[in-house]
C-alpha cells in the first residue's frame, strides 16, 4: 500500500500557485536552489497580500540569514519591476507572475 508522504517537488514556475496557508518546510541538499525558492515564495506571499511581518523564514547561520535577506530584497524588486514594466528576462517565476496577474488592475493591486 502506497502512502502519500506529503513531499512535493516545487519547480520555479509553480511557485505562484503554492498555497499561502499552513506551515511549509523546504528541505534540500546544498546547491539545489533553496535560497532561490524561498526568495520567490516570499515574493509570492507578498504579492498575494501577506503581511511581510508575519512571514517567518529560518536559517541555520547568520551568514545564511544575511544572504537570504539580500536575495529576498532583490526578488521583491524583480517582481515589482516585472509587474510595472512586464520585464521577465527568461525567469520562469516572473513569467508565471505575469501570466497570473495578466490584467493591468491585477498587476496594480499586487504592486500595492
Biopython code that builds the backbone (N, CA, C, O; Angstrom):
import numpy as np
from Bio.PDB.StructureBuilder import StructureBuilder

atoms = [
    (1, "UNK", "N", (0.843, -1.175, 0.000)),
    (1, "UNK", "CA", (0.000, 0.000, 0.000)),
    (1, "UNK", "C", (0.887, 1.237, 0.000)),
    (1, "UNK", "O", (1.789, 1.359, 0.828)),
    (2, "UNK", "N", (0.639, 2.124, -0.900)),
    (2, "UNK", "CA", (1.427, 3.347, -1.027)),
    (2, "UNK", "C", (0.786, 4.458, -0.206)),
    (2, "UNK", "O", (-0.424, 4.679, -0.267)),
    (3, "UNK", "N", (1.616, 5.150, 0.561)),
    (3, "UNK", "CA", (1.109, 6.286, 1.335)),
    (3, "UNK", "C", (1.711, 7.562, 0.787)),
    (3, "UNK", "O", (2.867, 7.574, 0.365)),
    (4, "UNK", "N", (0.946, 8.627, 0.789)),
    (4, "UNK", "CA", (1.426, 9.928, 0.348)),
    (4, "UNK", "C", (2.286, 10.519, 1.450)),
    (4, "UNK", "O", (1.808, 10.747, 2.562)),
    (5, "UNK", "N", (3.556, 10.770, 1.147)),
    (5, "UNK", "CA", (4.478, 11.306, 2.153)),
    (5, "UNK", "C", (4.255, 12.787, 2.418)),
    (5, "UNK", "O", (4.731, 13.311, 3.425)),
    (6, "UNK", "N", (3.542, 13.466, 1.535)),
    (6, "UNK", "CA", (3.342, 14.896, 1.700)),
    (6, "UNK", "C", (4.439, 15.720, 1.052)),
    (6, "UNK", "O", (4.314, 16.941, 0.958)),
    (7, "UNK", "N", (5.508, 15.085, 0.604)),
    (7, "UNK", "CA", (6.602, 15.799, -0.035)),
    (7, "UNK", "C", (6.216, 16.137, -1.466)),
    (7, "UNK", "O", (5.617, 15.325, -2.171)),
    (8, "UNK", "N", (6.563, 17.333, -1.878)),
    (8, "UNK", "CA", (6.259, 17.791, -3.230)),
    (8, "UNK", "C", (7.492, 18.452, -3.825)),
    (8, "UNK", "O", (8.258, 19.119, -3.129)),
    (9, "UNK", "N", (7.665, 18.256, -5.105)),
    (9, "UNK", "CA", (8.701, 18.962, -5.844)),
    (9, "UNK", "C", (8.129, 20.309, -6.243)),
    (9, "UNK", "O", (6.958, 20.409, -6.606)),
    (10, "UNK", "N", (8.947, 21.336, -6.176)),
    (10, "UNK", "CA", (8.471, 22.682, -6.474)),
    (10, "UNK", "C", (9.354, 23.300, -7.548)),
    (10, "UNK", "O", (10.480, 23.715, -7.273)),
    (11, "UNK", "N", (8.846, 23.358, -8.753)),
    (11, "UNK", "CA", (9.569, 23.982, -9.865)),
    (11, "UNK", "C", (9.385, 25.496, -9.789)),
    (11, "UNK", "O", (8.370, 25.966, -9.275)),
    (12, "UNK", "N", (10.356, 26.271, -10.296)),
    (12, "UNK", "CA", (10.262, 27.734, -10.219)),
    (12, "UNK", "C", (8.972, 28.305, -10.793)),
    (12, "UNK", "O", (8.428, 29.264, -10.245)),
    (13, "UNK", "N", (8.477, 27.737, -11.882)),
    (13, "UNK", "CA", (7.264, 28.302, -12.460)),
    (13, "UNK", "C", (6.007, 27.897, -11.688)),
    (13, "UNK", "O", (4.925, 28.418, -11.959)),
    (14, "UNK", "N", (6.137, 26.981, -10.736)),
    (14, "UNK", "CA", (4.996, 26.575, -9.915)),
    (14, "UNK", "C", (4.852, 27.375, -8.638)),
    (14, "UNK", "O", (3.849, 27.236, -7.938)),
    (15, "UNK", "N", (5.816, 28.200, -8.320)),
    (15, "UNK", "CA", (5.792, 28.966, -7.071)),
    (15, "UNK", "C", (4.561, 29.859, -6.955)),
    (15, "UNK", "O", (3.976, 29.916, -5.873)),
    (16, "UNK", "N", (4.133, 30.563, -8.011)),
    (16, "UNK", "CA", (2.942, 31.410, -7.856)),
    (16, "UNK", "C", (1.660, 30.647, -7.558)),
    (16, "UNK", "O", (0.642, 31.267, -7.250)),
    (17, "UNK", "N", (1.677, 29.336, -7.638)),
    (17, "UNK", "CA", (0.498, 28.532, -7.326)),
    (17, "UNK", "C", (0.625, 27.859, -5.960)),
    (17, "UNK", "O", (-0.275, 27.124, -5.554)),
    (18, "UNK", "N", (1.710, 28.093, -5.256)),
    (18, "UNK", "CA", (1.964, 27.473, -3.963)),
    (18, "UNK", "C", (0.933, 27.963, -2.954)),
    (18, "UNK", "O", (0.646, 29.160, -2.918)),
    (19, "UNK", "N", (0.363, 27.077, -2.129)),
    (19, "UNK", "CA", (-0.663, 27.502, -1.168)),
    (19, "UNK", "C", (-0.117, 28.489, -0.134)),
    (19, "UNK", "O", (0.996, 28.338, 0.369)),
    (20, "UNK", "N", (-0.920, 29.487, 0.163)),
    (20, "UNK", "CA", (-0.497, 30.536, 1.096)),
    (20, "UNK", "C", (-0.797, 30.196, 2.545)),
    (20, "UNK", "O", (-0.284, 30.854, 3.450)),
    (21, "UNK", "N", (-1.601, 29.202, 2.778)),
    (21, "UNK", "CA", (-1.959, 28.881, 4.158)),
    (21, "UNK", "C", (-1.177, 27.671, 4.640)),
    (21, "UNK", "O", (-0.669, 26.880, 3.845)),
    (22, "UNK", "N", (-1.092, 27.546, 5.939)),
    (22, "UNK", "CA", (-0.434, 26.387, 6.530)),
    (22, "UNK", "C", (1.037, 26.620, 6.806)),
    (22, "UNK", "O", (1.564, 27.716, 6.616)),
    (23, "UNK", "N", (1.674, 25.576, 7.253)),
    (23, "UNK", "CA", (3.102, 25.601, 7.562)),
    (23, "UNK", "C", (3.812, 24.761, 6.513)),
    (23, "UNK", "O", (3.396, 23.642, 6.215)),
    (24, "UNK", "N", (4.887, 25.310, 5.955)),
    (24, "UNK", "CA", (5.604, 24.619, 4.894)),
    (24, "UNK", "C", (7.077, 24.549, 5.249)),
    (24, "UNK", "O", (7.645, 25.509, 5.771)),
    (25, "UNK", "N", (7.681, 23.433, 4.972)),
    (25, "UNK", "CA", (9.097, 23.213, 5.223)),
    (25, "UNK", "C", (9.793, 22.980, 3.891)),
    (25, "UNK", "O", (9.358, 22.157, 3.085)),
    (26, "UNK", "N", (10.882, 23.718, 3.670)),
    (26, "UNK", "CA", (11.704, 23.484, 2.487)),
    (26, "UNK", "C", (12.995, 22.871, 2.978)),
    (26, "UNK", "O", (13.737, 23.473, 3.753)),
    (27, "UNK", "N", (13.246, 21.674, 2.516)),
    (27, "UNK", "CA", (14.434, 20.949, 2.941)),
    (27, "UNK", "C", (15.068, 20.351, 1.702)),
    (27, "UNK", "O", (14.403, 19.670, 0.922)),
    (28, "UNK", "N", (16.362, 20.606, 1.520)),
    (28, "UNK", "CA", (17.065, 20.077, 0.360)),
    (28, "UNK", "C", (18.558, 20.167, 0.599)),
    (28, "UNK", "O", (19.014, 20.865, 1.504)),
    (29, "UNK", "N", (19.307, 19.465, -0.208)),
    (29, "UNK", "CA", (20.761, 19.469, -0.104)),
    (29, "UNK", "C", (21.338, 20.795, -0.599)),
    (29, "UNK", "O", (20.636, 21.604, -1.207)),
    (30, "UNK", "N", (22.605, 21.000, -0.333)),
    (30, "UNK", "CA", (23.292, 22.213, -0.776)),
    (30, "UNK", "C", (23.266, 22.309, -2.298)),
    (30, "UNK", "O", (23.395, 21.310, -3.005)),
    (31, "UNK", "N", (23.097, 23.536, -2.782)),
    (31, "UNK", "CA", (23.159, 23.775, -4.217)),
    (31, "UNK", "C", (21.939, 23.364, -5.002)),
    (31, "UNK", "O", (22.016, 23.197, -6.219)),
    (32, "UNK", "N", (20.816, 23.197, -4.334)),
    (32, "UNK", "CA", (19.606, 22.737, -5.027)),
    (32, "UNK", "C", (18.603, 23.846, -5.304)),
    (32, "UNK", "O", (17.547, 23.588, -5.883)),
    (33, "UNK", "N", (18.909, 25.066, -4.905)),
    (33, "UNK", "CA", (18.021, 26.189, -5.192)),
    (33, "UNK", "C", (17.106, 26.590, -4.057)),
    (33, "UNK", "O", (16.077, 27.225, -4.291)),
    (34, "UNK", "N", (17.454, 26.235, -2.835)),
    (34, "UNK", "CA", (16.599, 26.598, -1.689)),
    (34, "UNK", "C", (16.454, 28.112, -1.555)),
    (34, "UNK", "O", (15.348, 28.618, -1.369)),
    (35, "UNK", "N", (17.562, 28.829, -1.649)),
    (35, "UNK", "CA", (17.515, 30.280, -1.456)),
    (35, "UNK", "C", (16.665, 30.924, -2.541)),
    (35, "UNK", "O", (15.852, 31.801, -2.247)),
    (36, "UNK", "N", (16.839, 30.506, -3.784)),
    (36, "UNK", "CA", (16.030, 30.995, -4.890)),
    (36, "UNK", "C", (14.551, 30.729, -4.610)),
    (36, "UNK", "O", (13.712, 31.615, -4.771)),
    (37, "UNK", "N", (14.243, 29.515, -4.195)),
    (37, "UNK", "CA", (12.859, 29.121, -3.951)),
    (37, "UNK", "C", (12.257, 29.911, -2.794)),
    (37, "UNK", "O", (11.127, 30.389, -2.893)),
    (38, "UNK", "N", (12.993, 30.052, -1.710)),
    (38, "UNK", "CA", (12.477, 30.791, -0.553)),
    (38, "UNK", "C", (12.248, 32.256, -0.907)),
    (38, "UNK", "O", (11.222, 32.825, -0.535)),
    (39, "UNK", "N", (13.185, 32.873, -1.617)),
    (39, "UNK", "CA", (13.029, 34.276, -2.007)),
    (39, "UNK", "C", (11.820, 34.445, -2.930)),
    (39, "UNK", "O", (11.073, 35.416, -2.807)),
    (40, "UNK", "N", (11.633, 33.510, -3.842)),
    (40, "UNK", "CA", (10.488, 33.583, -4.751)),
    (40, "UNK", "C", (9.174, 33.346, -4.012)),
    (40, "UNK", "O", (8.180, 34.021, -4.280)),
    (41, "UNK", "N", (9.165, 32.393, -3.084)),
    (41, "UNK", "CA", (7.957, 32.165, -2.283)),
    (41, "UNK", "C", (7.606, 33.400, -1.454)),
    (41, "UNK", "O", (6.438, 33.775, -1.348)),
    (42, "UNK", "N", (8.605, 34.015, -0.881)),
    (42, "UNK", "CA", (8.380, 35.225, -0.085)),
    (42, "UNK", "C", (7.732, 36.304, -0.962)),
    (42, "UNK", "O", (6.756, 36.937, -0.559)),
    (43, "UNK", "N", (8.284, 36.505, -2.164)),
    (43, "UNK", "CA", (7.709, 37.492, -3.086)),
    (43, "UNK", "C", (6.277, 37.114, -3.442)),
    (43, "UNK", "O", (5.400, 37.977, -3.501)),
    (44, "UNK", "N", (6.041, 35.842, -3.677)),
    (44, "UNK", "CA", (4.687, 35.361, -3.992)),
    (44, "UNK", "C", (3.717, 35.699, -2.862)),
    (44, "UNK", "O", (2.624, 36.210, -3.109)),
    (45, "UNK", "N", (4.113, 35.417, -1.642)),
    (45, "UNK", "CA", (3.251, 35.706, -0.494)),
    (45, "UNK", "C", (2.949, 37.202, -0.396)),
    (45, "UNK", "O", (1.806, 37.586, -0.148)),
    (46, "UNK", "N", (3.954, 38.038, -0.587)),
    (46, "UNK", "CA", (3.761, 39.490, -0.511)),
    (46, "UNK", "C", (2.840, 39.956, -1.638)),
    (46, "UNK", "O", (1.953, 40.778, -1.408)),
    (47, "UNK", "N", (3.038, 39.443, -2.851)),
    (47, "UNK", "CA", (2.176, 39.824, -3.970)),
    (47, "UNK", "C", (0.719, 39.446, -3.714)),
    (47, "UNK", "O", (-0.196, 40.117, -4.192)),
    (48, "UNK", "N", (0.512, 38.386, -2.972)),
    (48, "UNK", "CA", (-0.846, 37.943, -2.658)),
    (48, "UNK", "C", (-1.431, 38.669, -1.452)),
    (48, "UNK", "O", (-2.538, 38.357, -1.013)),
    (49, "UNK", "N", (-0.697, 39.628, -0.922)),
    (49, "UNK", "CA", (-1.229, 40.453, 0.155)),
    (49, "UNK", "C", (-0.820, 40.042, 1.556)),
    (49, "UNK", "O", (-1.326, 40.606, 2.527)),
    (50, "UNK", "N", (0.075, 39.080, 1.692)),
    (50, "UNK", "CA", (0.518, 38.665, 3.027)),
    (50, "UNK", "C", (1.321, 39.790, 3.675)),
    (50, "UNK", "O", (2.077, 40.496, 3.007)),
    (51, "UNK", "N", (1.147, 39.943, 4.964)),
    (51, "UNK", "CA", (1.910, 40.919, 5.741)),
    (51, "UNK", "C", (3.334, 40.389, 5.906)),
    (51, "UNK", "O", (3.539, 39.324, 6.488)),
    (52, "UNK", "N", (4.298, 41.120, 5.402)),
    (52, "UNK", "CA", (5.689, 40.649, 5.446)),
    (52, "UNK", "C", (6.178, 40.434, 6.876)),
    (52, "UNK", "O", (7.113, 39.666, 7.100)),
    (53, "UNK", "N", (5.567, 41.095, 7.829)),
    (53, "UNK", "CA", (5.956, 40.925, 9.236)),
    (53, "UNK", "C", (5.435, 39.610, 9.826)),
    (53, "UNK", "O", (5.808, 39.228, 10.935)),
    (54, "UNK", "N", (4.575, 38.928, 9.076)),
    (54, "UNK", "CA", (4.024, 37.666, 9.553)),
    (54, "UNK", "C", (4.599, 36.457, 8.813)),
    (54, "UNK", "O", (4.117, 35.335, 8.973)),
    (55, "UNK", "N", (5.626, 36.694, 8.010)),
    (55, "UNK", "CA", (6.281, 35.610, 7.285)),
    (55, "UNK", "C", (7.562, 35.265, 8.035)),
    (55, "UNK", "O", (8.438, 36.114, 8.200)),
    (56, "UNK", "N", (7.669, 34.044, 8.480)),
    (56, "UNK", "CA", (8.846, 33.602, 9.215)),
    (56, "UNK", "C", (9.714, 32.741, 8.310)),
    (56, "UNK", "O", (9.257, 31.746, 7.745)),
    (57, "UNK", "N", (10.971, 33.140, 8.183)),
    (57, "UNK", "CA", (11.950, 32.369, 7.428)),
    (57, "UNK", "C", (13.107, 32.113, 8.380)),
    (57, "UNK", "O", (13.659, 33.050, 8.956)),
    (58, "UNK", "N", (13.475, 30.855, 8.545)),
    (58, "UNK", "CA", (14.523, 30.478, 9.491)),
    (58, "UNK", "C", (15.679, 29.835, 8.735)),
    (58, "UNK", "O", (15.473, 28.973, 7.880)),
    (59, "UNK", "N", (16.888, 30.259, 9.056)),
    (59, "UNK", "CA", (18.090, 29.645, 8.502)),
    (59, "UNK", "C", (18.973, 29.208, 9.668)),
    (59, "UNK", "O", (18.666, 29.483, 10.828)),
    (60, "UNK", "N", (20.062, 28.531, 9.350)),
    (60, "UNK", "CA", (20.901, 27.971, 10.400)),
    (60, "UNK", "C", (22.071, 28.847, 10.823)),
    (60, "UNK", "O", (22.611, 28.656, 11.912)),
    (61, "UNK", "N", (22.474, 29.792, 10.000)),
    (61, "UNK", "CA", (23.628, 30.623, 10.352)),
    (61, "UNK", "C", (23.324, 32.088, 10.073)),
    (61, "UNK", "O", (22.415, 32.414, 9.310)),
    (62, "UNK", "N", (24.096, 32.963, 10.701)),
    (62, "UNK", "CA", (23.948, 34.392, 10.434)),
    (62, "UNK", "C", (24.287, 34.718, 8.987)),
    (62, "UNK", "O", (23.627, 35.550, 8.364)),
    (63, "UNK", "N", (25.316, 34.065, 8.452)),
    (63, "UNK", "CA", (25.716, 34.301, 7.064)),
    (63, "UNK", "C", (24.582, 33.916, 6.109)),
    (63, "UNK", "O", (24.287, 34.648, 5.164)),
    (64, "UNK", "N", (23.957, 32.779, 6.356)),
    (64, "UNK", "CA", (22.841, 32.342, 5.512)),
    (64, "UNK", "C", (21.667, 33.304, 5.639)),
    (64, "UNK", "O", (20.977, 33.583, 4.659)),
    (65, "UNK", "N", (21.447, 33.803, 6.830)),
    (65, "UNK", "CA", (20.374, 34.758, 7.055)),
    (65, "UNK", "C", (20.606, 36.046, 6.270)),
    (65, "UNK", "O", (19.682, 36.574, 5.650)),
    (66, "UNK", "N", (21.827, 36.548, 6.295)),
    (66, "UNK", "CA", (22.168, 37.768, 5.557)),
    (66, "UNK", "C", (22.013, 37.560, 4.051)),
    (66, "UNK", "O", (21.479, 38.418, 3.349)),
    (67, "UNK", "N", (22.483, 36.415, 3.566)),
    (67, "UNK", "CA", (22.346, 36.136, 2.135)),
    (67, "UNK", "C", (20.878, 36.058, 1.739)),
    (67, "UNK", "O", (20.473, 36.609, 0.715)),
    (68, "UNK", "N", (20.097, 35.381, 2.539)),
    (68, "UNK", "CA", (18.683, 35.234, 2.240)),
    (68, "UNK", "C", (17.974, 36.587, 2.278)),
    (68, "UNK", "O", (17.125, 36.868, 1.432)),
    (69, "UNK", "N", (18.312, 37.410, 3.237)),
    (69, "UNK", "CA", (17.726, 38.754, 3.338)),
    (69, "UNK", "C", (17.985, 39.532, 2.049)),
    (69, "UNK", "O", (17.075, 40.154, 1.500)),
    (70, "UNK", "N", (19.209, 39.497, 1.576)),
    (70, "UNK", "CA", (19.557, 40.194, 0.335)),
    (70, "UNK", "C", (18.840, 39.624, -0.872)),
    (70, "UNK", "O", (18.373, 40.368, -1.734)),
    (71, "UNK", "N", (18.755, 38.309, -0.932)),
    (71, "UNK", "CA", (18.084, 37.664, -2.061)),
    (71, "UNK", "C", (16.583, 37.964, -2.061)),
    (71, "UNK", "O", (15.990, 38.157, -3.122)),
    (72, "UNK", "N", (15.975, 38.003, -0.886)),
    (72, "UNK", "CA", (14.543, 38.331, -0.798)),
    (72, "UNK", "C", (14.318, 39.757, -1.280)),
    (72, "UNK", "O", (13.398, 40.019, -2.055)),
    (73, "UNK", "N", (15.148, 40.663, -0.828)),
    (73, "UNK", "CA", (15.022, 42.064, -1.252)),
    (73, "UNK", "C", (15.151, 42.173, -2.780)),
    (73, "UNK", "O", (14.365, 42.864, -3.429)),
    (74, "UNK", "N", (16.142, 41.490, -3.337)),
    (74, "UNK", "CA", (16.348, 41.504, -4.791)),
    (74, "UNK", "C", (15.146, 40.921, -5.516)),
    (74, "UNK", "O", (14.712, 41.453, -6.537)),
    (75, "UNK", "N", (14.609, 39.829, -4.990)),
    (75, "UNK", "CA", (13.472, 39.176, -5.631)),
    (75, "UNK", "C", (12.231, 40.059, -5.604)),
    (75, "UNK", "O", (11.471, 40.094, -6.572)),
    (76, "UNK", "N", (12.023, 40.770, -4.505)),
    (76, "UNK", "CA", (10.886, 41.690, -4.422)),
    (76, "UNK", "C", (11.017, 42.808, -5.452)),
    (76, "UNK", "O", (10.035, 43.190, -6.088)),
    (77, "UNK", "N", (12.215, 43.323, -5.612)),
    (77, "UNK", "CA", (12.457, 44.374, -6.612)),
    (77, "UNK", "C", (12.217, 43.824, -8.017)),
    (77, "UNK", "O", (11.602, 44.494, -8.846)),
    (78, "UNK", "N", (12.697, 42.615, -8.289)),
    (78, "UNK", "CA", (12.472, 41.997, -9.598)),
    (78, "UNK", "C", (10.984, 41.815, -9.867)),
    (78, "UNK", "O", (10.517, 42.085, -10.973)),
    (79, "UNK", "N", (10.243, 41.362, -8.871)),
    (79, "UNK", "CA", (8.803, 41.156, -9.038)),
    (79, "UNK", "C", (8.098, 42.494, -9.289)),
    (79, "UNK", "O", (7.198, 42.576, -10.126)),
    (80, "UNK", "N", (8.501, 43.522, -8.576)),
    (80, "UNK", "CA", (7.918, 44.847, -8.769)),
    (80, "UNK", "C", (8.183, 45.349, -10.183)),
    (80, "UNK", "O", (7.270, 45.822, -10.861)),
    (81, "UNK", "N", (9.438, 45.245, -10.626)),
    (81, "UNK", "CA", (9.779, 45.674, -11.996)),
    (81, "UNK", "C", (9.014, 44.860, -13.033)),
    (81, "UNK", "O", (8.564, 45.396, -14.046)),
    (82, "UNK", "N", (8.872, 43.582, -12.777)),
    (82, "UNK", "CA", (8.140, 42.706, -13.686)),
    (82, "UNK", "C", (6.700, 43.179, -13.840)),
    (82, "UNK", "O", (6.189, 43.273, -14.956)),
    (83, "UNK", "N", (6.055, 43.473, -12.733)),
    (83, "UNK", "CA", (4.658, 43.889, -12.783)),
    (83, "UNK", "C", (4.494, 45.293, -13.353)),
    (83, "UNK", "O", (3.498, 45.576, -14.019)),
    (84, "UNK", "N", (5.443, 46.160, -13.102)),
    (84, "UNK", "CA", (5.349, 47.531, -13.613)),
    (84, "UNK", "C", (5.718, 47.626, -15.091)),
    (84, "UNK", "O", (5.080, 48.361, -15.844)),
    (85, "UNK", "N", (6.747, 46.883, -15.509)),
    (85, "UNK", "CA", (7.281, 47.012, -16.867)),
    (85, "UNK", "C", (7.091, 45.766, -17.718)),
    (85, "UNK", "O", (7.466, 45.754, -18.890)),
    (86, "UNK", "N", (6.515, 44.722, -17.144)),
    (86, "UNK", "CA", (6.344, 43.440, -17.807)),
    (86, "UNK", "C", (7.690, 42.901, -18.303)),
    (86, "UNK", "O", (7.802, 42.379, -19.413)),
    (87, "UNK", "N", (8.692, 43.042, -17.457)),
    (87, "UNK", "CA", (10.065, 42.639, -17.755)),
    (87, "UNK", "C", (10.374, 41.325, -17.041)),
    (87, "UNK", "O", (10.303, 41.265, -15.814)),
    (88, "UNK", "N", (10.719, 40.260, -17.793)),
    (88, "UNK", "CA", (10.953, 38.964, -17.158)),
    (88, "UNK", "C", (12.351, 38.396, -17.395)),
    (88, "UNK", "O", (12.868, 37.688, -16.530)),
    (89, "UNK", "N", (12.963, 38.674, -18.509)),
    (89, "UNK", "CA", (14.317, 38.214, -18.842)),
    (89, "UNK", "C", (14.509, 36.705, -18.689)),
    (89, "UNK", "O", (15.516, 36.262, -18.137)),
    (90, "UNK", "N", (13.553, 35.918, -19.172)),
    (90, "UNK", "CA", (13.697, 34.470, -19.177)),
    (90, "UNK", "C", (13.596, 33.796, -17.824)),
    (90, "UNK", "O", (14.036, 32.656, -17.676)),
    (91, "UNK", "N", (13.034, 34.462, -16.838)),
    (91, "UNK", "CA", (12.895, 33.901, -15.494)),
    (91, "UNK", "C", (11.537, 33.203, -15.388)),
    (91, "UNK", "O", (10.505, 33.864, -15.497)),
    (92, "UNK", "N", (11.514, 31.875, -15.176)),
    (92, "UNK", "CA", (10.234, 31.143, -15.131)),
    (92, "UNK", "C", (9.272, 31.661, -14.062)),
    (92, "UNK", "O", (8.062, 31.699, -14.288)),
    (93, "UNK", "N", (9.791, 32.058, -12.906)),
    (93, "UNK", "CA", (8.934, 32.582, -11.841)),
    (93, "UNK", "C", (8.264, 33.883, -12.299)),
    (93, "UNK", "O", (7.053, 34.041, -12.149)),
    (94, "UNK", "N", (9.044, 34.807, -12.853)),
    (94, "UNK", "CA", (8.478, 36.083, -13.285)),
    (94, "UNK", "C", (7.537, 35.906, -14.473)),
    (94, "UNK", "O", (6.542, 36.623, -14.578)),
    (95, "UNK", "N", (7.831, 34.971, -15.362)),
    (95, "UNK", "CA", (6.922, 34.692, -16.474)),
    (95, "UNK", "C", (5.565, 34.239, -15.943)),
    (95, "UNK", "O", (4.521, 34.657, -16.444)),
    (96, "UNK", "N", (5.591, 33.385, -14.929)),
    (96, "UNK", "CA", (4.339, 32.888, -14.340)),
    (96, "UNK", "C", (3.602, 34.015, -13.612)),
    (96, "UNK", "O", (2.373, 34.076, -13.641)),
    (97, "UNK", "N", (4.349, 34.898, -12.965)),
    (97, "UNK", "CA", (3.738, 36.058, -12.293)),
    (97, "UNK", "C", (2.978, 36.910, -13.315)),
    (97, "UNK", "O", (1.845, 37.321, -13.064)),
    (98, "UNK", "N", (3.603, 37.171, -14.462)),
    (98, "UNK", "CA", (2.924, 37.971, -15.488)),
    (98, "UNK", "C", (1.668, 37.279, -15.998)),
    (98, "UNK", "O", (0.658, 37.934, -16.255)),
    (99, "UNK", "N", (1.724, 35.966, -16.145)),
    (99, "UNK", "CA", (0.525, 35.239, -16.587)),
    (99, "UNK", "C", (-0.557, 35.289, -15.512)),
    (99, "UNK", "O", (-1.740, 35.440, -15.819)),
    (100, "UNK", "N", (-0.149, 35.163, -14.257)),
    (100, "UNK", "CA", (-1.122, 35.150, -13.161)),
    (100, "UNK", "C", (-1.790, 36.513, -12.991)),
    (100, "UNK", "O", (-2.993, 36.593, -12.739)),
    (101, "UNK", "N", (-1.012, 37.575, -13.128)),
    (101, "UNK", "CA", (-1.521, 38.945, -12.997)),
    (101, "UNK", "C", (-1.553, 39.585, -14.383)),
    (101, "UNK", "O", (-0.841, 40.555, -14.642)),
    (102, "UNK", "N", (-2.379, 39.037, -15.268)),
    (102, "UNK", "CA", (-2.355, 39.468, -16.662)),
    (102, "UNK", "C", (-3.065, 40.796, -16.903)),
    (102, "UNK", "O", (-2.671, 41.555, -17.789)),
    (103, "UNK", "N", (-4.083, 41.079, -16.145)),
    (103, "UNK", "CA", (-4.827, 42.325, -16.337)),
    (103, "UNK", "C", (-4.123, 43.477, -15.615)),
    (103, "UNK", "O", (-3.560, 43.284, -14.538)),
    (104, "UNK", "N", (-4.154, 44.664, -16.204)),
    (104, "UNK", "CA", (-3.495, 45.810, -15.570)),
    (104, "UNK", "C", (-3.948, 46.064, -14.129)),
    (104, "UNK", "O", (-3.124, 46.384, -13.272)),
    (105, "UNK", "N", (-5.252, 45.925, -13.855)),
    (105, "UNK", "CA", (-5.727, 46.169, -12.493)),
    (105, "UNK", "C", (-5.202, 45.103, -11.519)),
    (105, "UNK", "O", (-4.980, 45.400, -10.345)),
    (106, "UNK", "N", (-5.004, 43.875, -11.994)),
    (106, "UNK", "CA", (-4.433, 42.820, -11.144)),
    (106, "UNK", "C", (-2.968, 43.125, -10.803)),
    (106, "UNK", "O", (-2.524, 42.952, -9.668)),
    (107, "UNK", "N", (-2.243, 43.581, -11.816)),
    (107, "UNK", "CA", (-0.838, 43.949, -11.572)),
    (107, "UNK", "C", (-0.754, 45.105, -10.594)),
    (107, "UNK", "O", (0.079, 45.096, -9.688)),
    (108, "UNK", "N", (-1.609, 46.098, -10.771)),
    (108, "UNK", "CA", (-1.592, 47.261, -9.875)),
    (108, "UNK", "C", (-1.925, 46.859, -8.438)),
    (108, "UNK", "O", (-1.293, 47.336, -7.496)),
    (109, "UNK", "N", (-2.900, 45.995, -8.274)),
    (109, "UNK", "CA", (-3.277, 45.544, -6.928)),
    (109, "UNK", "C", (-2.134, 44.784, -6.274)),
    (109, "UNK", "O", (-1.885, 44.952, -5.080)),
    (110, "UNK", "N", (-1.438, 43.951, -7.037)),
    (110, "UNK", "CA", (-0.300, 43.201, -6.483)),
    (110, "UNK", "C", (0.838, 44.133, -6.078)),
    (110, "UNK", "O", (1.512, 43.896, -5.076)),
    (111, "UNK", "N", (1.051, 45.193, -6.858)),
    (111, "UNK", "CA", (2.119, 46.162, -6.560)),
    (111, "UNK", "C", (1.809, 46.904, -5.270)),
    (111, "UNK", "O", (2.711, 47.183, -4.480)),
    (112, "UNK", "N", (0.557, 47.221, -5.056)),
    (112, "UNK", "CA", (0.168, 47.973, -3.850)),
    (112, "UNK", "C", (0.314, 47.099, -2.637)),
    (112, "UNK", "O", (0.039, 47.541, -1.522)),
]
sb = StructureBuilder()
sb.init_structure("model")
sb.init_model(0)
sb.init_chain("A")
sb.init_seg("    ")
for serial, (resi, resn, name, xyz) in enumerate(atoms, 1):
    if name == "N":
        sb.init_residue(resn, " ", resi, " ")
    sb.init_atom(name, np.array(xyz, "f"), 0.0, 1.0, " ", f" {name:<3s}", serial, name[0])
structure = sb.get_structure()
